[in-house]
Amino acid sequence: MDSFPKTFTPDYKKSEDLYELNLRRLRTKVYKFILRGKEEDFYDLTKFENKRVGNWSDVNRMIATIQQELEELGWKTKLVFGETGLMVYSGEGNAATWGAEF
């Protein structure tokens, strides 16, 4: 960020910008997770929620957006462990690893 937006005044509504900033951060974390190439593993959403957001309703909204974006690009996604883990994989066979969810 080179400078503050001109609209950033005391009357400014910050909540939606904070949501968008956190969505970009989560998108980046999931992207890096996918690049590591471990399709049999899952991304732990609790770490992000505890550190960045502090409320599951926003995280669930972000995950729905991310899942839709990834699926439009041809990836498969699945929430595991009570919807606290996100799996991203290229084919149906990989989701079976965590299908039983202990």
C-alpha positions, 0 to 999 in steps of 0.5 A, spaced: 500 500 500 503 506 497 498 511 501 491 510 504 485 511 500 482 518 500 475 515 502 479 512 509 476 517 513 473 516 521 466 515 517 469 510 513 465 503 514 471 498 515 468 491 516 467 490 508 474 492 507 477 488 513 473 482 510 476 483 503 483 483 506 482 477 510 479 473 504 485 475 500 490 473 505 486 466 506 486 465 498 494 466 498 495 461 504 490 456 500 494 457 493 501 456 497 498 450 500 496 447 493 503 449 490 506 445 495 503 439 492 500 435 498 493 433 495 492 427 500 493 433 506 488 438 508 489 446 510 487 447 517 482 453 517 482 453 525 489 456 524 487 462 520 480 463 523 484 464 530 489 468 528 486 473 523 478 473 523 476 470 530 469 469 527 467 462 523 461 465 519 466 470 516 471 464 515 465 460 512 463 465 507 470 466 505 471 458 504 465 458 500 468 463 495 474 460 495 471 453 493 467 456 488 473 459 485 477 453 485 472 448 482 471 453 476 478 452 475 477 445 475 479 443 482 475 439 487 474 441 494 472 438 500 471 440 507 473 435 513 473 435 520 467 438 522 468 443 516 475 446 519 479 443 514 479 444 507 482 439 502 483 441 495 485 436 489 485 434 482 481 428 482 476 424 486 480 419 489 484 423 493 478 425 497 478 418 500 484 419 504 480 423 509 473 421 507 472 417 514 474 423 518 476 419 524 
